[in-house]
Amino acid sequence: MDVSMQKIQDKAGVLIEALPYIQKFNRKIIVVKYGGSAMTSDELRANVIKDVTLLKLVGFKPIIVHGGGKEISRWVEKAGMEPKFINGLRVTDEDTMEIAEMVLNKVNKCLVQLVESLGVKAIGISGKDGGLLKVKKKLSNGEDIGYVGEVTEVDPKIIHDLLEKDFLPIVAPIGMDENYHTYNINADDAACAIAKAVKAEKLAFLTDIEGLYKDINDKSSFISRLTASEAQSLLDDGFIGGGMIPKLGNCIDAIHGGVHNVHILDGRVLHCLLLEIFTDKGIGTAMVEEGE
């Protein structure tokens, strides 16, 4: 068999491997939290959007929830202000909130533009639209960090309406409190809250790490699959540290909230979403319900 025919047959093999997954997840909702380095590289950004668009075209109902932290910091510095963080959370005064909202809306419409350029209809909204995300002020270990919101309620009607009309919703993590003040929301928190509210089949976090390690310094301790209770044990026993603590907490919260599978993926790997969802081995860490 010549090389060109082998390549064609390899492609057919990939499609056949993907078939049961396409059948299983047809018409199911997947929430993709998009942030980190995959947002700052033009090539990675284009490929992530291609992946999500493909998911839509093969029958998924994807929702993108995006961050924009690095871009916000860049614009805060451009405005002559210094980004401040307390316990890893951005201190957001009124001026910073104004910049954050402008930047997140800019990022939002850039993602809409990319999806539209691939022939899929997208609509960009924030958590303000249709009362999607209601929040209260989030404290950081008792400290006031300004206009940073903790999601208290999700009204998913606008999301369901968009999905029903065959749009791909792209959500900026901004919400309002009961007095209609604007708050910035951690994108992981927003994605988790939305995934629970729409009863998503899957929630995928695109991050800057390969997945979950029992010991971050030991590459052989990589965990490709675990349950929520096993993840809670890792947290309780002090195996997980740093920025993974809140992310893992969100994963556990999502599973307890009815999301069937949560994936932690390295957004720097080309087509990581497709590799995780449509291949037998996957490439990241999958958290599943008990007994699955």
VONU-393283 format. One record per residue (C-alpha): x, y, z; residue number from 1; residue in three letters. Coordinates in nm, 4 decimals, decimal comma, m for minus. Example, Ala and Ser with C-alpha at 12.3 -4.5 7.8 and 13.67 -1.06 7.14 Angstrom:
2
{{1,2300 m0,4500 0,7800} 1 ALA}
{{1,3670 m0,1060 0,7140} 2 SER}
END
This chain:
292
{{0,0000 0,0000 0,0000} 1 MET}
{{0,1459 0,3402 m0,0918} 2 ASP}
{{0,1942 0,6151 0,1660} 3 VAL}
{{m0,0858 0,8382 0,0336} 4 SER}
{{m0,3427 0,5549 0,0561} 5 MET}
{{m0,2246 0,4753 0,4122} 6 GLN}
{{m0,2800 0,8391 0,5099} 7 LYS}
{{m0,6321 0,8311 0,3688} 8 ILE}
{{m0,7093 0,5091 0,5573} 9 GLN}
{{m0,5645 0,6570 0,8792} 10 ASP}
{{m0,8044 0,9498 0,8412} 11 LYS}
{{m1,0939 0,7091 0,7964} 12 ALA}
{{m0,9821 0,5251 1,1119} 13 GLY}
{{m0,9901 0,8505 1,3088} 14 VAL}
{{m1,3444 0,9216 1,1911} 15 LEU}
{{m1,4594 0,5690 1,2826} 16 ILE}
{{m1,3044 0,6056 1,6305} 17 GLU}
{{m1,4944 0,9331 1,6745} 18 ALA}
{{m1,8298 0,7890 1,5625} 19 LEU}
{{m1,9534 0,6422 1,8947} 20 PRO}
{{m1,8664 0,9676 2,0716} 21 TYR}
{{m2,0515 1,1724 1,8088} 22 ILE}
{{m2,3546 0,9448 1,8552} 23 GLN}
{{m2,3353 0,9592 2,2357} 24 LYS}
{{m2,3129 1,3367 2,2611} 25 PHE}
{{m2,5462 1,4369 1,9793} 26 ASN}
{{m2,7647 1,7311 2,0932} 27 ARG}
{{m2,5908 1,7393 2,4317} 28 LYS}
{{m2,4646 2,0670 2,5810} 29 ILE}
{{m2,0938 2,1230 2,6380} 30 ILE}
{{m1,9626 2,4324 2,8175} 31 VAL}
{{m1,6069 2,5313 2,7222} 32 VAL}
{{m1,4233 2,7655 2,9573} 33 LYS}
{{m1,1685 2,9371 2,7381} 34 TYR}
{{m0,8774 3,1332 2,8841} 35 GLY}
{{m0,5059 3,1289 2,9598} 36 GLY}
{{m0,2314 3,1155 2,6989} 37 SER}
{{m0,4679 2,9733 2,4375} 38 ALA}
{{m0,6293 3,3182 2,4245} 39 MET}
{{m0,3094 3,5135 2,3690} 40 THR}
{{m0,1740 3,3143 2,0728} 41 SER}
{{m0,3458 3,3840 1,7393} 42 ASP}
{{m0,2791 3,0284 1,6177} 43 GLU}
{{m0,4124 2,8619 1,9334} 44 LEU}
{{m0,7133 3,0939 1,9450} 45 ARG}
{{m0,8045 3,0097 1,5855} 46 ALA}
{{m0,7686 2,6358 1,6529} 47 ASN}
{{m0,9742 2,6407 1,9744} 48 VAL}
{{m1,2536 2,8176 1,7882} 49 ILE}
{{m1,2252 2,5668 1,5014} 50 LYS}
{{m1,2593 2,2836 1,7554} 51 ASP}
{{m1,5698 2,4350 1,9150} 52 VAL}
{{m1,7204 2,5065 1,5743} 53 THR}
{{m1,6614 2,1447 1,4721} 54 LEU}
{{m1,8317 2,0264 1,7925} 55 LEU}
{{m2,1321 2,2367 1,6905} 56 LYS}
{{m2,1355 2,1024 1,3355} 57 LEU}
{{m2,1266 1,7358 1,4484} 58 VAL}
{{m2,4258 1,7794 1,6782} 59 GLY}
{{m2,3045 1,9153 2,0134} 60 PHE}
{{m2,4578 2,2304 2,1583} 61 LYS}
{{m2,1459 2,4203 2,2693} 62 PRO}
{{m2,1370 2,7306 2,4906} 63 ILE}
{{m1,8129 2,9268 2,5300} 64 ILE}
{{m1,7438 3,1112 2,8557} 65 VAL}
{{m1,4265 3,3143 2,8184} 66 HIS}
{{m1,1849 3,4960 3,0420} 67 GLY}
{{m0,9502 3,7786 2,9546} 68 GLY}
{{m0,7335 3,8327 3,2604} 69 GLY}
{{m0,4048 3,8849 3,0773} 70 LYS}
{{m0,5650 4,1283 2,8339} 71 GLU}
{{m0,7302 4,3188 3,1215} 72 ILE}
{{m0,3937 4,3514 3,2978} 73 SER}
{{m0,2398 4,4826 2,9749} 74 ARG}
{{m0,5048 4,7523 2,9377} 75 TRP}
{{m0,4934 4,8450 3,3072} 76 VAL}
{{m0,1184 4,9053 3,2664} 77 GLU}
{{m0,1819 5,0998 2,9429} 78 LYS}
{{m0,4115 5,3286 3,1427} 79 ALA}
{{m0,1208 5,3960 3,3799} 80 GLY}
{{m0,2680 5,1889 3,6637} 81 MET}
{{m0,1030 4,8987 3,8417} 82 GLU}
{{m0,2848 4,5609 3,8476} 83 PRO}
{{m0,3298 4,4499 4,2089} 84 LYS}
{{m0,4056 4,0991 4,3316} 85 PHE}
{{m0,5005 3,9682 4,6783} 86 ILE}
{{m0,4840 3,5896 4,7279} 87 ASN}
{{m0,4684 3,5452 4,3503} 88 GLY}
{{m0,7836 3,7513 4,2857} 89 LEU}
{{m0,7760 4,0834 4,0981} 90 ARG}
{{m0,8611 4,3875 4,3097} 91 VAL}
{{m1,1261 4,5602 4,0997} 92 THR}
{{m1,2054 4,9231 4,1824} 93 ASP}
{{m1,4484 5,1282 3,9704} 94 GLU}
{{m1,1845 5,2330 3,7155} 95 ASP}
{{m1,0527 4,8770 3,6808} 96 THR}
{{m1,4091 4,7434 3,6443} 97 MET}
{{m1,4734 4,9894 3,3614} 98 GLU}
{{m1,1594 4,8708 3,1805} 99 ILE}
{{m1,2389 4,5032 3,2509} 100 ALA}
{{m1,5875 4,5329 3,1016} 101 GLU}
{{m1,4581 4,7083 2,7904} 102 MET}
{{m1,1817 4,4511 2,7393} 103 VAL}
{{m1,4084 4,1499 2,7997} 104 LEU}
{{m1,6644 4,2845 2,5524} 105 ASN}
{{m1,3856 4,3394 2,2976} 106 LYS}
{{m1,2608 3,9807 2,3483} 107 VAL}
{{m1,6201 3,8560 2,3277} 108 ASN}
{{m1,6867 4,0134 1,9892} 109 LYS}
{{m1,3487 3,8962 1,8525} 110 CYS}
{{m1,4517 3,5375 1,9354} 111 LEU}
{{m1,7920 3,5931 1,7724} 112 VAL}
{{m1,6104 3,7185 1,4618} 113 GLN}
{{m1,3901 3,4065 1,4504} 114 LEU}
{{m1,6866 3,1690 1,4844} 115 VAL}
{{m1,8861 3,3578 1,2218} 116 GLU}
{{m1,5880 3,3415 0,9831} 117 SER}
{{m1,6145 2,9603 1,0035} 118 LEU}
{{m1,9764 2,9639 0,8927} 119 GLY}
{{m2,1483 2,9188 1,2299} 120 VAL}
{{m2,3845 3,1778 1,3795} 121 LYS}
{{m2,2642 3,3038 1,7182} 122 ALA}
{{m2,4035 3,5585 1,9619} 123 ILE}
{{m2,1886 3,7238 2,2277} 124 GLY}
{{m2,3499 3,8182 2,5564} 125 ILE}
{{m2,2393 3,8940 2,9096} 126 SER}
{{m2,3923 3,7736 3,2337} 127 GLY}
{{m2,5872 4,1013 3,2412} 128 LYS}
{{m2,7977 4,0034 2,9408} 129 ASP}
{{m3,1351 3,8559 3,0256} 130 GLY}
{{m3,0340 3,8488 3,3938} 131 GLY}
{{m2,8102 3,5491 3,3156} 132 LEU}
{{m2,5715 3,5909 3,6107} 133 LEU}
{{m2,6736 3,7482 3,9413} 134 LYS}
{{m2,3935 3,8052 4,1912} 135 VAL}
{{m2,3011 3,9278 4,5352} 136 LYS}
{{m1,9690 4,0812 4,6378} 137 LYS}
{{m1,6981 3,8158 4,6709} 138 LYS}
{{m1,4571 3,8534 4,9628} 139 LEU}
{{m1,1063 3,7092 4,9585} 140 SER}
{{m1,0432 3,5545 5,3008} 141 ASN}
{{m1,2607 3,8293 5,4472} 142 GLY}
{{m1,0940 4,1093 5,2481} 143 GLU}
{{m1,2911 4,3414 5,0210} 144 ASP}
{{m1,1416 4,3233 4,6710} 145 ILE}
{{m1,3887 4,5586 4,5041} 146 GLY}
{{m1,6222 4,4730 4,2191} 147 TYR}
{{m1,5521 4,0997 4,2105} 148 VAL}
{{m1,8694 3,8958 4,2053} 149 GLY}
{{m1,9698 3,5569 4,3388} 150 GLU}
{{m2,2521 3,3987 4,1372} 151 VAL}
{{m2,5682 3,3609 4,3449} 152 THR}
{{m2,8213 3,2795 4,0744} 153 GLU}
{{m2,8248 3,1792 3,7075} 154 VAL}
{{m3,1232 3,2354 3,4793} 155 ASP}
{{m3,0342 3,0221 3,1761} 156 PRO}
{{m3,3389 3,1210 2,9653} 157 LYS}
{{m3,1366 3,3396 2,7275} 158 ILE}
{{m2,8864 3,0548 2,6746} 159 ILE}
{{m3,1621 2,8022 2,6015} 160 HIS}
{{m3,3292 3,0495 2,3633} 161 ASP}
{{m3,0038 3,0956 2,1699} 162 LEU}
{{m2,9328 2,7203 2,1552} 163 LEU}
{{m3,2878 2,6542 2,0385} 164 GLU}
{{m3,2412 2,9059 1,7540} 165 LYS}
{{m2,9145 2,7250 1,6614} 166 ASP}
{{m2,6771 3,0002 1,7761} 167 PHE}
{{m2,3480 2,9370 1,9542} 168 LEU}
{{m2,3561 3,1498 2,2734} 169 PRO}
{{m2,0303 3,3175 2,3806} 170 ILE}
{{m2,0455 3,4539 2,7360} 171 VAL}
{{m1,8325 3,7236 2,9006} 172 ALA}
{{m1,8086 3,6740 3,2793} 173 PRO}
{{m1,9739 3,9945 3,4000} 174 ILE}
{{m2,2803 4,0059 3,6237} 175 GLY}
{{m2,4971 4,2397 3,8292} 176 MET}
{{m2,5930 4,2437 4,1951} 177 ASP}
{{m2,9428 4,3087 4,3310} 178 GLU}
{{m2,8792 4,6843 4,2989} 179 ASN}
{{m2,7718 4,6438 3,9326} 180 TYR}
{{m2,4059 4,7251 3,9984} 181 HIS}
{{m2,1591 4,5624 3,7587} 182 THR}
{{m1,9153 4,2964 3,8831} 183 TYR}
{{m1,6308 4,1033 3,7252} 184 ASN}
{{m1,6634 3,7258 3,7777} 185 ILE}
{{m1,3866 3,4678 3,7738} 186 ASN}
{{m1,4393 3,2900 3,4398} 187 ALA}
{{m1,4014 2,9416 3,5973} 188 ASP}
{{m1,6776 3,0272 3,8469} 189 ASP}
{{m1,9025 3,1610 3,5699} 190 ALA}
{{m1,8479 2,8524 3,3507} 191 ALA}
{{m1,9219 2,6174 3,6406} 192 CYS}
{{m2,2417 2,8048 3,7374} 193 ALA}
{{m2,3671 2,8120 3,3767} 194 ILE}
{{m2,2840 2,4425 3,3192} 195 ALA}
{{m2,4885 2,3444 3,6251} 196 LYS}
{{m2,7798 2,5689 3,5281} 197 ALA}
{{m2,8084 2,4324 3,1726} 198 VAL}
{{m2,7475 2,0731 3,2913} 199 LYS}
{{m2,4483 2,0371 3,0600} 200 ALA}
{{m2,3236 1,6920 2,9640} 201 GLU}
{{m1,9663 1,8197 2,9750} 202 LYS}
{{m1,7684 2,1130 3,1116} 203 LEU}
{{m1,4182 2,1604 2,9699} 204 ALA}
{{m1,1604 2,3932 3,1281} 205 PHE}
{{m0,8841 2,4987 2,8881} 206 LEU}
{{m0,5857 2,5737 3,1121} 207 THR}
{{m0,2089 2,6199 3,1010} 208 ASP}
{{m0,1293 2,2771 3,2460} 209 ILE}
{{m0,1599 1,9241 3,1044} 210 GLU}
{{m0,4161 1,8183 3,3640} 211 GLY}
{{m0,4056 1,6977 3,7224} 212 LEU}
{{m0,1031 1,5501 3,8986} 213 TYR}
{{m0,1053 1,3883 4,2417} 214 LYS}
{{0,2442 1,5341 4,2765} 215 ASP}
{{0,3139 1,8241 4,0392} 216 ILE}
{{0,6882 1,7441 4,0505} 217 ASN}
{{0,6354 1,3814 3,9477} 218 ASP}
{{0,5189 1,3508 3,5871} 219 LYS}
{{0,4387 0,9804 3,6409} 220 SER}
{{0,1666 1,0804 3,8919} 221 SER}
{{m0,0591 1,2200 3,6178} 222 PHE}
{{m0,4285 1,1440 3,6774} 223 ILE}
{{m0,6267 1,0885 3,3581} 224 SER}
{{m0,9569 0,9974 3,5249} 225 ARG}
{{m1,1048 1,0322 3,8738} 226 LEU}
{{m1,4347 1,0768 4,0553} 227 THR}
{{m1,5451 1,3838 4,2499} 228 ALA}
{{m1,4937 1,2042 4,5822} 229 SER}
{{m1,1395 1,1008 4,4821} 230 GLU}
{{m1,0698 1,4646 4,3903} 231 ALA}
{{m1,2069 1,5802 4,7258} 232 GLN}
{{m0,9731 1,3359 4,9018} 233 SER}
{{m0,6754 1,4806 4,7129} 234 LEU}
{{m0,7760 1,8303 4,8293} 235 LEU}
{{m0,8391 1,7195 5,1885} 236 ASP}
{{m0,5041 1,5380 5,2047} 237 ASP}
{{m0,3155 1,8456 5,0806} 238 GLY}
{{m0,1914 1,6964 4,7530} 239 PHE}
{{m0,3265 1,9859 4,5454} 240 ILE}
{{m0,1907 2,3382 4,5825} 241 GLY}
{{m0,1880 2,6846 4,4302} 242 GLY}
{{m0,4236 2,7799 4,1505} 243 GLY}
{{m0,5466 2,4215 4,1082} 244 MET}
{{m0,7348 2,4335 4,4400} 245 ILE}
{{m1,0207 2,6616 4,3219} 246 PRO}
{{m1,0241 2,4980 3,9760} 247 LYS}
{{m1,0604 2,1499 4,1262} 248 LEU}
{{m1,3247 2,2871 4,3625} 249 GLY}
{{m1,5198 2,4090 4,0596} 250 ASN}
{{m1,4885 2,0663 3,8942} 251 CYS}
{{m1,6238 1,8906 4,2064} 252 ILE}
{{m1,9023 2,1493 4,2377} 253 ASP}
{{m2,0023 2,0953 3,8732} 254 ALA}
{{m2,0236 1,7149 3,9146} 255 ILE}
{{m2,2318 1,7540 4,2322} 256 HIS}
{{m2,4481 2,0032 4,0403} 257 GLY}
{{m2,5422 1,7476 3,7744} 258 GLY}
{{m2,2740 1,7936 3,5064} 259 VAL}
{{m2,1788 1,4413 3,3926} 260 HIS}
{{m1,8126 1,4948 3,2982} 261 ASN}
{{m1,5610 1,7714 3,3646} 262 VAL}
{{m1,2344 1,7938 3,1711} 263 HIS}
{{m0,9144 1,9809 3,2565} 264 ILE}
{{m0,7190 2,0277 2,9332} 265 LEU}
{{m0,4007 2,1981 2,8216} 266 ASP}
{{m0,5249 2,4737 2,5911} 267 GLY}
{{m0,1712 2,5104 2,4504} 268 ARG}
{{m0,2060 2,1707 2,2774} 269 VAL}
{{m0,3529 2,2018 1,9293} 270 LEU}
{{m0,7021 2,0495 1,9070} 271 HIS}
{{m0,6973 1,9410 2,2721} 272 CYS}
{{m1,0788 1,9473 2,2871} 273 LEU}
{{m1,1191 1,7105 1,9938} 274 LEU}
{{m0,8472 1,4772 2,1209} 275 LEU}
{{m1,0105 1,4533 2,4634} 276 GLU}
{{m1,3683 1,4110 2,3449} 277 ILE}
{{m1,3359 1,2044 2,0281} 278 PHE}
{{m1,0495 0,9632 2,0991} 279 THR}
{{m1,0370 0,6547 2,3188} 280 ASP}
{{m0,7356 0,7664 2,5225} 281 LYS}
{{m0,7959 1,1424 2,5622} 282 GLY}
{{m0,5176 1,3755 2,6707} 283 ILE}
{{m0,6257 1,5609 2,9857} 284 GLY}
{{m0,7877 1,4820 3,3187} 285 THR}
{{m1,1528 1,3762 3,3192} 286 ALA}
{{m1,3653 1,3944 3,6340} 287 MET}
{{m1,6678 1,1683 3,6224} 288 VAL}
{{m1,9685 1,0792 3,8338} 289 GLU}
{{m1,9386 0,8000 4,0877} 290 GLU}
{{m1,9661 0,4562 3,9309} 291 GLY}
{{m1,9156 0,5752 3,5743} 292 GLU}
END
